[in-house]
Amino acid sequence: MTKLLFSRYAVLLAVFLASVLGLYMFANYGAGWLILFVPAFLLSFLGVYDLLQTRHSIRRNYPVIGNLRFLLESIRPEIRQYFLENDNDNLPFSRAQRSIVYQRAKQQIDKRPFGTIENVYADGYEWVNHSMQPSHIENTDFKVRVGGTQCTQPYDMSVFNISAMSFGALSANAIRALNSGAAKGGFAHDTGEGGISTYHLEHGGDLVWNIGSGYFGCRDAKGHFSEAEFEKRANLPNVKMIELKLSQGAKPGQGGILPGPKVTREIADARGVPVGVDCNSPAAHSAFSTPVELMHFIQRLRHLANGKPVGFKLCIGHPWEWFAIAKAMLKTGITPDFIVVDGAEGGTGAAPVEFSDHMGVPMKEGLRLVHNTLVGIGLRNQIRIGAAGKIISGFDVLRTLALGADWCNSARGFMFAIGCIQAQACHTGRCPTGVATQDPIRQKALVVDDKSERVKNFHHNTLLALAELMEAAGLTHPQQLRAYHVVKRISSNEVKLLSALYPELEEGDLLKEKYRNKIFELAWPLAQAESFAPLYSVASVVGQAYRD
């Protein structure tokens, strides 16, 4: 028992004796001994506090030394990132993924010697089949025109753009750098649902105005949609498209609250809310409640925006709810100009762990479902599709376009380009690089002129890598990409084309009740244009739909 107690309190006893010795030596031999007395005394004081506090049992049982546990735990992510992490550990982005962004943003060599570090025989490995007749691409600034028959101000969208990130989640300097880079590179910058701040407008970059359930920047005093406020901002020359956010991949089906103390004057001006008052983003929109009402709201927004492209963003959830929207398009004759599919693997400043890990459909499956549905109802040629979800490299872009997207959005990729080191402290306000913070001193470290060049470089070099892949495949434009251009390993002795893994409907199949895929056979009949609710009980069919 004595031995056990000694082992637990040995450090406390040692620092106590050291403080007594230091005090004695200081009194007799001069001030130089303060170097022993002061630290030992402070540690003794800490040890006594550890014994008396009631919050941490480790510190009560192991005074002084027990604090090392909490210290090491607090720097565990940094230790892992710098010393233990493998190049391909996805947490959530691997060192290899981050490195390629840094290299391309800084115009450094992004070539790799000695061969791939990928295990080409591992399940899930993907590649592009090359051609014996490579093509040559002169212009790598790939664009796609967005704007259907009901749009009078179409927009030529780059195939690679900055995804939705709000001012408030990101710092002012981060927004400035992103928008300036977009202006220099000729691509689009999504505002995120936090509204259009003055920082979005400083450098003249093209904006996609993201409008969520809080209607920030276009709301009245009660938080409802305001036509007058919307019209003022929608017709700004920088605003090229309007994106209505139905759900977000990282936390679909959940709203949020920005606490009053965080609602500064700048954030309040951008969002149209009072300073210092809790800012609420409801889980659902108040401007519509049915698929048909959603279509009419989109038409209303397009009219108020004088014919600019209007679409919506969603993470796929219940398939019959998405099918209900598709049926509402057919019933009303109103179509969005674009749809952005956000994958469940998407990022956010903060979300409950359960939502990040287990809520919503991943991007590949969601994108393929949306693409096939539009093909099946004969509207794919009228509606463009964007997609977002851990897109970093030229191959990520190629695969996503091959699965049916017209363009890709990346949020965290462009965060890396402006200096993010994946410290995962976004929700604390203590971002070490000044990207995700409102601390004026921290964000001062982010130099806008330098980082905007990196944003432009990352975009340019990613499209250059995409072009090189397409040249090797014998293609000349991303619109030629199809799911059969990409191959995926299923097991050590089996590979499949993505077109086999994600079969495609033919034009008008759903109108002819030719379902081809089980998900359509089971869930399409459940959907109704007048409601997001299914026509009848789905208890027996939902499990079967996801199994198949």
N, C-alpha and C positions, 0 to 999 in steps of 0.2 A: 504493500500500500504506500509506504514512504517513498519507494523507488518510483512508483507511478506518479505520485504527486510531484516529485522532484522533476521528472521528465516534462510534465505539463507546465510547471512554473519556473523551469530552469532559466529561460530567457528573461522573464520578469525579475528573477533574483539577480541575474547577471547585470542587467542594466541598473538595478537599484544599487548594487555594490559599486558599479562603475561611477554612478553619480556621487556616492559618498566619497569614493577615492578621488574623483575629480574635484570635489569641493575642498577636500583636505589639501590636495596638491596646489590648488589655486590659492588657498589661504596662506600656504607656506612657501610656495615657490614661484608665484607670479601669474599674470594673466594668460600666459600661453596655455595653461591647463584648462582654460575655458572650452577649448576644442574638444575635450573629453567630457567636461561637466555638463555643458548645455545640451548636447544630443542625448546623453544618458538620462539627464533629468526629464527632458521632454518625453522620452520613451517610457520612463517610469510613470510619469503622469498618465500617459496613454494606457499603460498596463493597469493602473488602478481604475481608470475609466472603463476599460474592458471588463474588469471584474464586476463593476457595479451596474453596467448597462444590462438590459433584459431583452434586447432585440435579436442578438446573434449568439447562439449557444457556442459556436466555435471560438469566438473571442472570449467568452467567459471561461471556457475550459483551457484555452491556450492564449492567455493574454500576451500582447505585443506580437508574437510570432504568428498568431492566427490571422492578423491583418494581411499577411502576405498572400493568403488564399484569395482575398477579395481584390488585391492589387493585381495579381497574375490573371485572375478571371477577367478583370476590366480591360487588360491588354491582350487577351487571348486572340481576338480577331486579327490584330496587327501581327502577332507572332506567327499565326497560321498563314496569313497572307504573304509575309516577307520571307519566312524560313521553311514552312512545312508544305505549303500548297503546291500540288502538281500543276503542270501547264494546262492540263485538260480538266481539272476539277471545276465543276460548274456551281459556283457559290455566290450569286446566281450566274455570274459570267466568269469564265475561266481566265487565267492569266494570258493564255494565247489569244483569246478574243479581245481582251483589253489592250494587249500589246499591239495588235494589228490596227486598232483605232488610233492609239498614240502615234504609231509610226506613220500612218497615212495623214494624220492631222498635222504632224510636224515635218512632213515631206522627207522622212527618213526612209532608208532601205527597208522594204517590207518583204524581201525575198527570204527563202529558207534554204539552207544548205543541207545536203546529205539525205534528203528524202523526208517523207511524211512522218509525223509523230502519231498519226491516227492509226488505230488498228483496223485495217481495211477488211478484216474478217469478223469484226465484232457486229453483233446484232444492232441494227439501226444505222450502220454506216451508209452514206449516200454519195452518189457521184453522177456526173453528167457524161453521157456517151458522146465521144468526139466524132468528127467527120473526116473522111479522107480528102475532102475538098474544103478546107477552111475558107472563111469569108474574110473580107476586109471592111472595117467600119471606119468611116472618116470622122463622123460627128458622134461623140459619146454623150452628148447632152440630150438624153432621151426624154421626150415629152409625150403626153397623152392629153387629148382635148376632153375636158369635162363640161358637160352641158347638153341636156337632152332637147327634145323638140319643144319643151315648154320653157326653155331658158333662152334669153336674148343676149346675155353677156357671158359666153363660155370662157373657160380659163384653160390655158395650156399648162398642165401640171407635170412637174418632174416625176420620174418614176421612183425617186428617193427623196423624202422630205422629213422635216422635224415634226415629231408627234406631239400630242397635246401635253403641255406642262404649263401650269398656271404661275403667274406672278403671285408671290405669297408662298408658294411651295418653292419656287426658285427665287434667287436674289435679283435685284434690279440689274446688276452688272451681268448676270448670267443671261437674262432676257435680252439685254443690249447686245451681247456678244452673239447670241443665236440669231437674232434678227438681222444684225449687220452682216453676219456670214451668209444668211439666206439671200440678202440683197446682192451681195458680191457674187454669189454662185448661181443666182437665178432659180431658186427653188422656194418652196412654201414653208411657212412657220405657223404651226397650229398654236393658238393662244392658250389652250386649256380652258376649263370652264370658269376660271377666275376673272374673266373679262379682259377688255383691251386697256392696258395701262399706257401711260405716257411713254414707257420704255419700249413698248411694242411699236411705237410710231416714230421714234427718233431717227432711225436709219432707213426707213422706207421699204423694208422687206415685205414681200407678199404675205398676207395673213389669211389663215382659215379661222374664222371666228367660231369658237366652240361655245355652244350654249347648253348648259345643263339645267337641271330641275330647279336651281335657284335663280335662273334667269339673270345672272349677274351682268350688269351693263344694260339690261333691257327690262327692268322690273319697276313696279310701282312701290309705294311705301309699305304695302302689305306683302310684298314678295311675289306678286302675280305678274304675268307677262304684260309689258307695256309697249303698244305699237309705236308710240311717239319716241320713246327711248331707243327702241330697236331701229327705227328708221334713221335716226341720227347717225348711229354707228355703222349700220349695215351699208350705208352709202359712202363711207369713207373710201378714198381711192386705194388705200392699202388693202382693204378687205376685198378679197377676190372670191371667197366662197363662204357659205354659212353651213356649219355642222351642228346638228341637233344631237346632243348626247343622250341616248336612251339608257345605256349602261356602260360601265368601264370594266375592262378585263380583270384588273387586279382586285376589284371588290364589287362585282356585279350585284345589283339588288340592294345596295346599301347607300345611304346618304352620308352626311357628315356635318360636323359643327366646327367652325373656326372660333375658338374662344375669344371673347371680347378683348382681353388684353393684347391679343395678336392682331386685332383689326386696327391697323395704323391708318393715318390720314390717306396715305398713298393707296393702300389696299381698299379702303372704303370708297375712294373716288373711282377706282377701277371697277368695283363691284356694284356701286350704287347703293351702299348700305351705310348706316350710321357708324361713326367712329366709336370704338370701345364697346360695341354691343355684339353679343354672340351672333355669328353669321351662319345661318342654317341652310344646308343643301338637303332638301327632302329626298326620300328614296324614289319617289315617283313624280312625274310632271303633273301640274295642275291645269295646263292649257288644253289637254286632251285626255281621254280615258279609254278610247276604243281605237282600233286600227283605222277605221274610216275617218274618225276625227283627226288622227295623226296625219293622214294624207291631206285633209283640208287645211291643217295647220301649216304643213309644208308649202302648200300652194299660197297660203296667206303670206308666209315669210318671203317667198320668191317674188310676190307682187310688191311687197313693201321694200324689197331690196332692188327693185327695178330690173328684175330678170337675171340677177346673179345666180350661179349654181347653188342649190340648196339640197342637202342630203342629211343623212343621220349616221350615227356611230353606235354600234352595239356589240356586246359580247353575247353570243348565242347561248340561250338557256333552254327552256321548254321548246322543242321544235315546232309544236303547233302554234305557239305565239308568233314565231317568225313566219310561219305559213299563213297565219291570219293577216299579217301585214302584206304579204304577197297577194293574197286574195282581195285585200282592200285596194291595192293598185289596180287590179282587174275590174273591180266593181265601180270605182270612181273615175277611172281613166286618168288619174293623177299619179305621176311617178316622181320619185326623187331623182335628182341628177346624179347622185352617187351614194354609195353605202360604204362605210368604213367598218371592217370586221376587226374587233379587238380581241386578242386571244387571252385566255385565262392566265397565261404566263407573263402578261404585261406587268409593268412596274407601277409603283405609286409611292408617294412620300411616306404614307403610313396606312396600314390595313390590318385588320385582325388576322392572325396566323391562319385560322381555319379558312378564311376567305381566300387568302393568297394561295393556299395549298390545295383547296378542295372545292372551290366554287367556280362554276362556269366552264364552257367548252373551250379547249385549246384552239389556237389559231388555225392550224391546218384543217381540222375537222369542221370548224365553224366556217372558214373561208370556202371550203369545198361545198358545204351545204348551201350557202348563199349563192354561189356561182351556179350550181346545178339547178336550184330553184328558179333563178332568173332565166336560165336556158329553157327550163321546162315550161315556163309560162310565156315564152316568146319575147321577153323584155331585156335579155342580156345585152343586146346591141344598143339599147337606149340608156342603160344605167352603168356607170363606171363603178369599179370596186377598188377600195383601198384596203390595206391590211397592216396590222401592227402586232408585234409580239416577239421580242428578243431577236430583232433583225440587226445584224452587225456587218457582215461581210458581203462581198459581191455574190457569193454562192447563196447566202440567205435570201438576197433579193431575187436571184434567178429562180430558186425553188418556189418562192412565194408567188412570183408571177406565173410560173408554170402551173401552179395549182388553181389559177383563175383570177388573180388580182391584176389590176391595171397599174397600180403603184403601191409602194411600201412607205410606211412611216416608221421612224426610229426615235425613241426618246432617250433611253440610256446610252445608246451609241453616241449621240450628239452631246450628252452630258460628259462622257469620257473625253470627247474632243475638246471640251472647254476646261478640262482639268480634274473631273471627278475621279477618285481613286477607289471607289466602291468601299468607303469606310462604313457605309450603312448606318450613318448617323443623321439621315435626312430629317427624321421626326424630332430631333433634339434641339435643332437650331444651332448646333455646334459643328456644322460641316467644316472640315479642316481646310477645304479649298475654296470656300466662298461661293459654292454653286447653289446649295440648298439651305440658305439661311437668310435671315433679315438683319443679322448683326452687321452694322455699317463698317466695323473694323475688319471683320472676317471677309466680307465681300469685296473690300478694297484690294485684297490680294489678287483678285481676278481682274487682270488688265484687259479691257475690252478690245483694244486694237489688235493685240496679239492673239487673243482667243478667237476673235471673229475670223482671222485668217485661217486658223486651224479648222474652224467649222467649214469654211469654203473648201479647204484642202481635203478634208475627210469626205465630203460629198463628191468632189471631183474624182478623187482616187478610187472611191468605191465604185462609181460608175465606170471608171476606166477598167477596173478588175472585172466588172460585169461584162463589159464589151469584149474583153479578152476571152472570157469563157464562151460567149456567144460566137465569137469568131472561130474558136476551136470546134464548136458544134456545127459550124456552117450556117449560122443565122446572121441576120443583119439588123433586126430590131426586136426589142423585148415582146412586142405584140405577137411575134411568131412562136413564142414559147408555149409548150403544151406539157401536160403531165407526163407524157411518154418520153420526154427528154431527160427525166431524172429517174435513177434507179436506186432502190433501197434494199439493203441486205436484211432478210428476214431471219435467217439462221446461217450456220456455217456452210451449209450446202444449198441454200435457196435464196434467190434474189427476185424482186418483182419491180416492174415499172410502177411509178406512182399512179399511172392511169389504170392499172389493175387493182391497186390498193384503194383508190378513190375513183370508182367508175363514173363516167360522165353520162348525163341524160342527153337526149337529142332534142332539137328545137321543137317546142310545143308538146313534149311528152305528157306533162301534167294536165294539159288541156284535153288530151285524148285519153286520160286515165291510164297511161302506160308508165307505171311507176319505176320499174327496173330495180330500184334499190328498196330494201325493206323499210327504211325509215320513212320513205314517201308513202309506201303502201299502208303503213300503220298510222302515221301521224297526219298526212295531208287531209284525209277525210274528217279528222277531228277539228280542223281549223275553220273559223268563220270570220268573215270580214267585219261583222258588227261587234265582236267582242274578242278580248284576248283569252277568255275562258274557253275550254274545249266544248264541243257540242254534246258530248256524253262522257261517262266515266272512263278514265284512262288507266284505272288500277291494273287491268289485265294486259294492257298493251305497251305501257311505258317500258317495263323491264325487258320485254321481248324486243322492242325497238333498239334499245341500247346493246342488248346481247348480239343482235344481228348487225 
